[in-house]
Amino acid sequence: MSGVLVTLAAGLSRGARASIVAAFGCTLGIVPHMLAAVTGLAALLHTSALAFEVIKYAGVLYLLYMEWSTLREHGALHIEKGAAPKSDREVIVAAIVVNVLNPKLSIFFFAFLPQFVGAGEVNPLPQMIGLSLVFMAVTFAVFCVYGVSAASVRDHIVSRPVVLKWMRRTFAAAFVGLGAKLALTRR
């Protein structure tokens, strides 16, 4: 969900191209979780309360930072005419961080992938990687649709300061809500 917010915010604040870059970053943020699942590290995260809690609270802190930045109008929905846009690298790094700090993705891959690998499979690694790549492709496509759709209404929102103000508040509240949900998540 946090990846969706990042992609929507990129589309609203900087347009379609930025939303696609953000969607790409969010998709790249899935790679560490996929690798953790296929190498068995996700099992460690699933069984180690300390590892899970450390990643979980790092994610909570990052979401609260995003909320604070959004309310200060320097965050996800920062729109300033004539200002230098964020570089693709900055957008990608921010999007990756959102997904990397979500321990639920590792648990998802750990619980989800094995269900689609045959019990008698001698070498499940290629099949698990293939399934992960399909998941990543679908994620990227869906996030691009969200971001480009947001970009298509960008001018209607940017030209209305009251709407933009309420959108910032809504995004900030969503970041707090996601942080609270993550904080309350149990392994």
Buried (B, 14 or more C-beta within 10 A) or exposed (E): EBBBBBBBBBBBBBBBBBBBBBBBBBBBBBBBBBBBBBEEBBBBBBEEEEBBBEBBBBBBEBBBBBBBBBBEEEBBBBBEEEEEBBEBEEBBBBBBBBBBBBBBBBBBBBEEBBEEBEEEEEEBEEBBBEBBEEBBEEBBEBBBEBBBBBBEEBEEBBEEEEEBEEBBEEBBEBBBEBBEBBBEBEB
